[in-house]
Amino acid sequence: MKKETINDLTTEKTELKREIGAFGGVSIIAGIMIGSGIFYLGAYVLQRVGMNSGLALLCWIIGGVISLFGGLAYAEMGAAMPQSGGRVVYLNEAYHPIVGFMNGFVDWLIGGPGSVAALALALMGVFQPIFHLSDFGCKIAAVVLIFGITAYNMVGVKLASVVQNVSMVAKMVPVAIILLAALFVGHVTPDLSFGSASVYAAENNTSVFSMIALAVVASLWAYEGWTNLNTVAEEMKNPRKNLPLALIIGIGGVTILYALFNFAIMKVLPHEEIASMIDAGDLYLGTAVAKKLLGSAGAVVVTVGMVLAMFGSMNGLILAQPRMYYAMAKEGHFFKSFTKLNKQKIPYVPVLVQAVISSALVLLRNLSELTDMVVLSNLLFNVMIVLAVPILRKKFPNIERPYKVWLYPVSIIFTAIVFLALFVNSAIENPLLGSIGFTVPALGAVVYWIFDRKLKKEARENKEANDG
């Protein structure tokens, strides 16, 4: 490997300002991870484990531990190669640039739009019982919301950062209310035994392992975002120390928060009441907790906080994701139209395309399917990212690694196997989503190959013209 390449990967020199410390890194990762999922995914996790409270809490912890081990892999690579770009850099260097592009392509077609669609449906789900919306009416309202926020971002409104700051504070208000009130006032003693799980599995022709796997996949949507801190590695102070520290504290802290939040709900709402709510399609258990403890005013505060949190998450995705597709086009391996800017210097084509794809997904899939699809689209790349650690150790043996993955290589093998097992089990349970997890990356490889041929042809023609 050329010395220049190693220097480019490992240098801490950057044109960007290094203003993010360890605490700032924790704030970023927690702010991204704590979105809409904490408010409604507890219902899905309970459903998938046959309403077994103990198993549901275990699945939340497993989801956090898996995310933490994945984060440890990112920590080693980010500390050794503190460059902006995150996972794309690691995939490019460990395998081939086509792999990094495939990841970006999946984000363009599924990850970004799927997340926007899921957030839109989750947000409108809060209003569904209030305004007595049908499921289809909820979908139409979600589509209107997507295009509304897209239009807001298309005109280059400068209030986007204000929205993000407000939503960060807003999302913690209902979490704090439910945690503090439930833990200190709740008098229900939840049954945390696992006994009923095997009975439920036998009655539904499944296995406890499959139940856990599907529930963990549901919980992973709430943990989505732990991969994003590495993309701002060039803006972190002392990234070789602060990046791993922020990842470990951030993911570990969010795991504890999620487990306590769901336990707090079980401390206030009797199991029968939770089951009745979920059967009726009411997924927002936290609102019921606030209403029971603090009356209608508490329920309103929690509802407003949830809405602002989801709105902020949607706005952030609609604002940020198209910039990645714009960068892919500028690099040359994507549609040239994606590089066009409007008068406000907004890459309007990828912004509009994302809105169209998101709206189509809203109409074609329900909330549970969307969250599963987004998680599954990343699982195989998570496997490749984790396995990139030993590949890069072998490829760049002399790079300084100020942080190294705990319990290597056992932790790497374990994490890769778990991610792969979750994908395989989910693909077996839902073959359509499983096939999407394979076919969309393959389609991305084809797109890369087509554009790569075109670029090489243009380079040859330019060279011949210059030589002539």
N, C-alpha and C positions, 0 to 999 in steps of 0.2 A: 504494500500500500504506500502511495506517495506520501512523503513527509508533509507536503502542503495540505493534503486531505486530512491527516491526523490533526494538524494544527488548527485547521478550520473547525473541526468537530469539537476540539477540547478547549479552544481559547475562550477566555472570559472577556475579551475585548468586544465591544459592541457600540453601535451608534445610538442605541437606545439608552434611556436613563434607568439606572438601577435604583429603584425607589421602594421596592417591595421587600419587606423583612419577613421573618418567620411568622409573626403574628398576622401580617398582611396576607401571607400565603394561606394560612389557616382560614382567614376570613373569606378569601376567594373560593377555596375548595368547598367550604361549608355553605357559602352563599349559592354556589352552583348546585350542590347536591340536595340541599333542603329546598325542594320546590313543591310541586303539587302532590307527589306520591305519598308523603307522610300523612296526608289528610284522608285518603280513600283506599290506599293499597292494603291497609290492615284488614279490610273486609274481604278482598280477593285472597289474601294469604289464608285467612280463616276458612274460606270456602274450599280452598284446595287441599286443606288438611282435615276435611270433614268436621269443621268447627271445633277442633281440639286446641284449646287455649295454650297448653304447654308446648305442643308441637309448633304452633304458630310463632310463639316467642323464640323457640329454637331456630326456626327458619330465618327470622330476622337477624339473629346473631350469626348464623352460618353465612347469610348474604354479606354481612359486614366483614366477617373474617376473610371470605374469598376476595372481597374488594380490597381489603388491607394487604393481603399477600400479592395481589396484582399491583397495588400501589408500591409495594416494596421493590418489585421489578422495575417499575418506572423510576423509583428513587435512585436505584443504582445507575441506570442509563442516563437519567437527567443530571445527576451529579458529575458523571464522567464526561458527558457531552452537553453542556448547558446552553443549547441552542434553541431558538424559537422554532416551532413546528411540531414539537412533541413526538407523538407516535409515528408520524409520517417520516421523520428523520430516522427513527430506529428501524422501521420497516425497510426503508430504502437502503440503509447501510447493512443490515443483517441479511437481507434477501436480494431485492432488486427494485429499482424505481417503479416498476409496474405494480408491485405489491402495495406500495404507498398510494399509488393512484387508485388502485382497486378499493382501498379503504376510503379514499375521498369520494369515489363514485358511489359507494354504498351509502355514505353520509348524504350525498346529493339526492339519491333516489328514495332512500328509506329513513336513515337516521335523523336528518334535519326535518323533512316534511312530516315524518311519522311522529316525532316529538311535538311539533307544532299542532298536529291534528289531535294528538292525545290530550294536550293541555287545553285546547279549545273545547273538546268534549267534556273534559273534567270540569272546566269552569262553568260551562252551560249546565252541567249536571247539578251544580249548586242551586241554580235557578229553576230547574225542572219541576220540583214539587211546589215551589212558591207560585209559579205562573201556570202550573198544570200543563206543562208542555208534553206532547207525545214524543216518542223516541225520534221520529222523523223530524218533528218540529225542533227538537234539540239539535239535531244534525244541521238543519238549515240555519239555525241561529249561530252555530259554531262556524259555518262557512262564512256568514256575514261578518262575524267577529274577525276571522282570519284576514279577509280582504280589507276590513276597516283598519286593523293595525298595520297591515301592509301599506295601505295608502298613507297612513300616518308617517311611516318610515320613508316612503318614497319621496316626500317633499322635503326631506332633510331637516325635520324638526329637531331643534336642539335640546328638547326636554327629555330625550331618551335616557340620559344619565340620571336625571331627577327621578324618573319613573322607576329606574332600577334601585336607586337608594331608598325610595319610599317603600318599594316592595320588600326590600331586605328587612327593614324594620317591621313592616306589616306581617310578614310571615312568622316572625318570632313571637308576636303578641298572642295568637291563639295557642301556639305550642306552649308558651309559658303559663298561660291561664289553665290549660288542661293538665299540664304536669304538676304545677304547684297545688291547684285545688284538689285534683284527684288523689295525689299522693298523701295529702294531709287531711282530706275530708272524706275520701272514698272509704266505704265500710264493707264492700263486697270482698269475699275471699275467693279468688278464682281457682278453679281446679286445674293445676298445672301437670297432672299426671298424663301419661301417654297411652293409657290402657285402651281407650275407645278407638284409637287410630287403627289398630289391626282389625278390629271388628268392622269399621267403616270400609277399610280396604277390601276385606273379604266380601262384603255385601255389594261393593261396586266394581268387582272384578278388576282390581288394580293391586298395587303393592304400596307399602308404606314408603319405600324408597322413591317410587314414582310420585307419590303425593308430595314428599319433601322437595323433590327436584322441581316440580311445577310451582310449588309455593315459593321456593328460593328464586326462581326466575321472575316471579311477580315482584318479589322484594327488591331485586336488582335494579328495577326501574327507578326505585327511590334512591338507589346509590349511584345512578348514572351521573357522570360529571367528574369522577375522581381522576380521569385521564387528562383533564383540561389544564391542570396547573402547569404541567411541563411546557405548554405552549407559550408561557410567559417567562421561561427560564432566563432569557436574556435581560429581563427587567427586574430580576431578584438580586438583592444584596447577598453576597457570599453564597451563590446557589449551591455550591458543593456541600455546604452545611445546612443551609436553611430550607432547601427544596426537600430533602428526605425528612427533615424534622416536621415541616408543614404537612407533608403527606401522611406521616404516621399519626400526628396529633389530630389532623383534620378528619381522616377516615375513622380512626379509633373513636374520636369524640362523637361523630355522627352515628356510629353504630350503637354506642351507649344511649344516645338521645332517642333513637328509633325504638330500641327495646323498652326503655322507660316510658315512652309515649304510649306504646301499645299496652303495656302493663297497666298504666294509669287508667286507660279506658276500661280495662277489665276490672279495675278496682271500684269503678263507679257504676257501670252498667251490668246488671245481672246477665248471665250467659243466655238465658232465654230471651231477654230483650234484644241483645245483640243479634241473635239468630233471627228473630222476628223482623228486625230492621233490614238485615241483609236479604232475607227472603222477599221483602217488599221492594227491593231495589234501592234502598237508602244506604249509600256507602259511606256517608259522612258521619261517622260515629262520634267524632270530636264535638260536633255541634250539639248532639244529644247530651253529651257530658256537660257542656257549658250551660245548656238550658236547665238541666237537672240541678246543677250546683248554684248557678247564678241567675236563673230565670231568663225571661225573654231578652233582657238587655245583654246578658252574657252570650246568648246564642247569636244575637246581632253582631256583637263585637267579633266573635270568632268567624262568622260568615264573611264579614267585611275583610278581615285579615286574610282569609283563604282566597277570596276573590282578587285582592290586590297582589297577593303572592303569585297566584297563577297568571294574572295579567302581566306582571313583571317578567316572569319566566318566559312567557310567550313573546313579549316584546324583545327580550334579550336574544332569543333564538332567531326571530325574524330579522333583527338588526345584524347579528353576527354571522350566521351561517352562510348567507350569500357571498360574503367577502371571501370565504374559502373557495367557493366555486369560481369567483372572479379571479382568484390567484391561480387556480388550475388552468383557466383559459389563458391568462397572461403567460404562463409557463409554456403553453403551446399545445398541450394535449387535450384541449377541450374546445367547445364551440367559441368561435371568435366573437359572436354576438354577445357573449357573456362579459366581454371586456368593455362594452359601451357604457358610457356614463351620461346621466341626464344633467340639466343645468345646475342641479344641487350637488353634483359629483357623486351621485348614488348609482351603483351598478344595477340599473333598473331591470334588466332582462332576467338575471338569476333571482332577483327579488320576486318578480312576477311569476316566474316558473315555479318557484318554491310554493307560492300561494296556490297555484293551480294544482300541483301535486298533493299538497296538504289537504285541499278541499276534496279532491277525489278520494283520498284515503279516509276522510271523515265519512263520506257517503258509502264507502264500501266495507268499512270495518267498525266494530264496536270498540269501546275503550280498552277492555281486557286484551283483545286481539292486537290493538295498536301497540300497547306497552310490551307485549310479548314479542312482537315483530321487531321493535327497536332493539330490545335486549338481545334477541337471537341474531340480529344482523351484525352485532359486535362480538359475539362469543368466539367465533373462529379467529377473528383478528386478535382477540385477547389471548387466545392460545398461542398465536404466532408471536405476539409481543413478549409474553412470558418466556417463550423458548428463545427469543432473541438475546436474552441475557447470556447463556452459555455460548451462543454463536458469536456474539460480539467480543466475549472474553477471549475466544480462540482467534478471532479475526484481528483484534487489536490488543494483544497481550501486554503491551508496554504502556497502555493508557493508564494514567493515575485514576484509581477508583477510591475516592475518599469515603464512600459508603458502599458496602457490599450487602447483598441480600442475606437476611438471617437464615440459618439452617440450610445453606446451599450445599448440595444440589437438591436435597429432599424437598424443600419448600417449592422449588421451581417445578419439579416433576409432579408434586401433589397438586399445585395450582393449575397447571396445564391439564392434568387429567380431569380435575373437577370441572373446569370450563368446558372441556370436550364432552364429558359425561352429561352435563346440563344441556348442551346443544343436541346430542344424540337422543336423549330421553324426550326432549321437547319436540324434536323432529318426528319421533315415532308417534307421540301423542297427537301431533298436528302436522301431518305430512306436507300440507300446503306451505306452512311457514318454514318448515325444514327445507323444502325445495327452493324457496326464495333465498334462504341463507346460502345456498350453493350457486344458484343461477345468476343472481345479481352481481356478485363478485366476478363470476366468469364473463358476464356481459361487460363489466368494467375492463377486464383484460382485453377483450376484443376492441373496445373503443380506444384504449391506449395504443394497441397495435395499429389500428387504422390511422390515428393521428400521428403516430411515430413514423410510419411509412411516408406520410405526407410531408412531415418536417424534414426527413432525410432526403426526399426527392427535391424539395425546395432548396435545401442546402447544396445538393449536387448541382442543380441548375444555376444557382448563384455563383458557385465556384467556377463552373464552366464559362459563365458569362464574364466573370472577372478575368479568367485566364485568357479568354478570347480577346 
